[in-house]
C-alpha cells in the first residue's frame, strides 16, 4: 500500500483517498476492545480512463505530468460520485441543530454547500479559510465548509470528518491511463450518519454565531439560488484562465472556479465594513 505523502488526499475533498498498487488490499478492521481483523477490499471499480498517445514512449517528466493530470481529474470524478451517493443515503434534517451531533463523539465535520451559499459565507460572514475550504466553529464543533457544482437550490450535506475512505489504483498502458477505485468505506460506523440539510438554515445558523442573525442577504441568497448555481462561461466562451474548467458566476461581475483556486471575487477589504445588525 502506497503511503507516500503525495498519495494522500488533499483536504479539499470530503473523504480520505489513498493510492494502492493492487486491486485487492487488506486493511485492519477494528471489531472492538482493541481487536482488529484483516478486511479485504477490492479496488477494481472503473473510475476514469484517459487516452495518451504513446504514453510509454514519452520522456519521463512528460509521462509523470500526464499521469498526475489524470489522477487529479479522477479525483474530481470521485468527488462527484461521492456527492451523488450523499444525495441517496443522507438522512434528512432540515434545520442546522447540534443536539443530535452531541450524541456522538465526533466534534469535527465537513459541510457541503451549493456554490452560491458558499460564496455568501466567504464574502459576508468572513469565515477564515484557504482555497475552496472555509472554516467555522459552532459551540464545541468545528466545520470545514466545501462546495460542489452538483449541489443546487437549498441542498446541503453534513458528514463526519474523515468518516469515508476511498482507495485508488492507477494502471499505465502503452497509450492510456486507467484508474479504478474501491467503494466508499465507512471507517467509523458509530459516528453520525450523513445528514441532508437546507442550506439557508445553515447560513442562518452560522450568521447567528457571527452576530448577523437579522442579515437580509441570507434570504436574498435563498431566492436567487437557481440563477447563481447555473453553470455559465464568461463572454466569448472562455473557460477558467488557470485550469480550463467551468466558471461559476456569483454575480454579473464576479466568478470563481471550483476545479482550482481561481476567482475574481471582491475581497472583504474592498467591500468596506460588513453590515451587521444586533443579534436577537
N, C-alpha and C positions, 0 to 999 in steps of 0.2 A: 504494500500500500504506500502510495506516494504521499509523504507528509512534509514535503518541502514548503517553505513559506509561500512561494509563488503559486502553489497548488491549492492554497486555501482561499475561501471566498472573501470577497470584499463585503464590508458591512452595508453596502448599498443594496443588498438582497435580503428578503425576509426569511431566509433559510440558510443553513450551512451547506457548503459544497466542498467536496474533496475528490481529487482525481486518483484513480486506481489503475493498475497496469494489467488487469484481467477482468473477465466478465463474471466471475464468481469470487466473492470475497467473504472472509469470515471475520466477524466483528464480535466483541464481547457484549453480552446482554445481561443486564442486572436483573436478577429474579428476586431480589430482596435479601435482607440480613447479610449483606456483604458477599453473596454468592453470585458468580457470573457463569454463564454458559455460552458456548460459541453459537452465533447466529449466522446462517449462510444467506447472503444477499446477492441476488442476480443483478448485474449491471448490463443488461442486454436489450433494453427498450430503445428502439431507434429514436434519436432526438434531432440530429442535424447532420446534413451532408453537404459538403462544399467541393465543387469541382475545381481543380487547379491543374492546368496543363503542365505536363512533365514535372510534377512535384518532386519526384525522386531525383531529378537531374538538376534542380535549381541549386545555386550557391547556398551554403549553409545559412547565412543570415537571411536570405530571401525565403528559404523554406521555413525557418523559425517564425518569420513575420507572418507568413501565410497561415501557419498553424495557430499562432496567437490570435489572429483576426478571427479565424473560425471558432476558436474557443470562446472569445468574447461574444460573438453572435449567438453561439449555442447557449450561453448563459442567459441572454435576453429571451430566447425561446423558452428556456426552462422557467424563467420568471413569469412569462405569460401563462404557461401551463399551470404554475402554482396558483396564480390568480383565478384561473378557471376552476381549479379544484376548490378554492375557498368559496366561490360562488355556489358550489354544490353542497359542501359539508358544513359550512359555518352555521352556528346556532344564532337565530335572530333575537336581538335585543336592541330595540330602537333607541334607548337612552344610554347616555355615557355615565354608567354608575360603577362605583368601585366596591360596593358591598359584596357582590359575587366574587370579585377577584380576591378579596381578603380571605376567602375560604381556602385559597391555595397558597403555597409557599413562595411562588414567584413574585418578584417585585419589578421586573424589567419586561417591557412589552414592546412589540412592533405595531405601529398603527399605519394602515394603508388608506390613503385618501385620493379622490379624483384630483387631477392637476389644478383645477380652479380653486378648490378649497385649500390645497397645499400652498398655492401661491398667495392666497389671502393670509394664511398664517405667517408666511415668510415676510410679507410686506407690512401687515397691520399689527400683528401681535409681537413681531420682532423676536421670535424664538431663536436661540443660538443653533448653529448647525454648520455643516460642511458639505459642499456639493449639493446633491439631491437628498440630503438627510438633515432633518431638523430634530431638535431635542427639547423635551418638555418634562417638567416634574409636576405631579399632582398628588399632594399629600406625600405618602411614602413611596409612591410609584414613579418609575422613570419610563418615558416613552420615546422611542426613536420613530420619527414620522417620515414615511416614504410615500411615493406616488407612482401610479401606473396609468398609462393612457387608456387601458381597457376599462378602468373604473369610470362610471358616468353617473350623472344625477347626484343622488344623495348616498351612493354606495360608500361604505367604509368598513374596514375589517381590522379586528384586534387579534393578534397572535402572540402567544408567549415567546419571549426572546429565545432563539436557538432551539425551539421545540422540534423543528423539522430538519432532517439531514438528507442530502442528495449526493449520490456517488456518480461520477462521470468517468467514462473510459474513452480515450482518443486512439483511433487507429489510422495509420497513414497507408495509403495505397500509392500506386505509381502516378496516378493523376487525380486523386481525390482524398478528402479527409472525412472520416465518419466518426461521429460522436454519439455514443449511447449512454443511457442513464439507468439508474435504479428507480424504483418507486420512491415517493417522498416518505421517509421513515420517521415515525413519531418517536423521538428519543426520550420523551417524558410523558407517557400516557396519563399519569396522575395530575399533570398540570391542567390549567384551564383550557377548555376546548376553544377553537377559533370562534370568534363572535362577529356577526354581521351587525353593524350599527347604521344609524342615519348620520351622514356627515355633518349636517348643520347642527345637530345636537353636540357633536364632538367640538365643533368650533365654539359653540356657546360655552361649553364646559371649560375649555382651555382659556377662552377670553375672560371668564369669570375669575380664574386664578390670576390673570394679569390685570384685573381692575377694569375690564371692558364689558361688563355684563350687559350694558344697555347699548352696545355698539350697533347701530342700524345697518352697517355694512354686512353683517352676518346674514341678515335676511336678504339683502341685495345679492349676495353671492348665491344663496339658495335659488333665487328666482332666475338668475342668469346662467345657471349651470349648463343647460343644453347648448347654448352658443359658445360658452367658454371651453367646453370639452371637445368641441368639434375639431377634428384634425384638419388644419389648414396649412398651406405653404405660403411663404411670402410672395408678393407680387413678382411675376416673371417666372414662377415655378421653381425658384431656388430652394434647395434643402438647407439643412444646418450647415453653416460655413466651416464648422470644425470636423464633424463626423459624417455629414451627408444624410443624417436621419430626419425624421419628421419633426417639424417645428410646431409647437402648440402655442396658440395665442391667448395671453391673459387679457389683453385689451387690443385696440386697433393699432397701438404703437409698441406694445411690449410682447415679447415672445421668449420661449425657452425650449430647450431640447432635453427630453428625458433619457436619451441614449448617451449623452455626455454632459459635461458641466456648463455648456454654453448657454448664455442668456443675454438679453439687453434690458432686463428689468431695472427700474429705478431703485437705487439704494435708499435706505431709510433716511440717510443724511440728506439726500436730495429732495425728500418729500416734506421735510420740515417736521415739527413736533407732531406726534401721533395724537389724534383727537381722543381724549379719554373722558368718560363720564363716571361719576362716583358709582361704586358697586352698590347694588341694592340688596 
